[in-house]
């Protein structure tokens, strides 16, 4: 790797590699120490193509979710199955992993800016800005940036666009899938909102069992599936379809809402 070689977003790869190494070493104990990350299905990662892969996941914190995925993906590519034991996998990380995040969030401090350099594809929310509801058009430059990232490597996205559970999937994700025809890999996570604050930076509680299930790529007919059909497939795949609410005890839903409200005011 040339010392000043850059990726399509102008980030120097040598610097990006060291940021991933340092941040990875600093965060490893959050998933293998203070708390335990239970992983299922990571063998799927090794069989994926090097580019045009879209990971879709439910969302629980701003940053901890995606940091955990960086750990799991790189550990799997280094031959580890369902474990992030021994952080030697960080020495030669996959450099073309990106994650979609709100531009407003990634400019909110020094640490988010560092994380953005490590792999963010920052976009403007079309439904929310500065804590208020908005309704604006999707910026074509944002769509183009996601396409650029897919052409270069793997992209992680949280299609609900919020850390609150049971919110609808944003249709823009389905449009991106139809346009780029990526391999779509669903991920279901849990335990992160109990472990961390809303941003996923401060450890809120230790001894929490976190989980990450990586599922087989979705079967999508890119030409004939409608946007709504793709949205529904995503909802089922990341276990956020409204039908899941029917099998969850009402007390559990109430408890989750109370926790969301507590996090809203405390953080």
Secondary structure, DSSP 8 states (H G I E B T S, - for coil): --TT-B-TTS-BHHHHHHHHHHHHHHHHHHHBTSSEEEEE-THHHHTS-SSSEEEEE--SSSSHHHHHHHHHHHHHHTT-SS---SGGGGTT--S-EEEEEEHHHHTSSHHHHHHHHHHEEEE--SSEETTEE------HHHHHHHHHHHHHSEEEE-TT-SSSTT----HHHHHHHHHH--EEEEEEEESHHHHB-TTS-SB--SS-EEEEEEEEE----TTTS-HHHHHHHHHHHTT-SGGGGGGS-HHHHHHHHHHHHHHHHH-
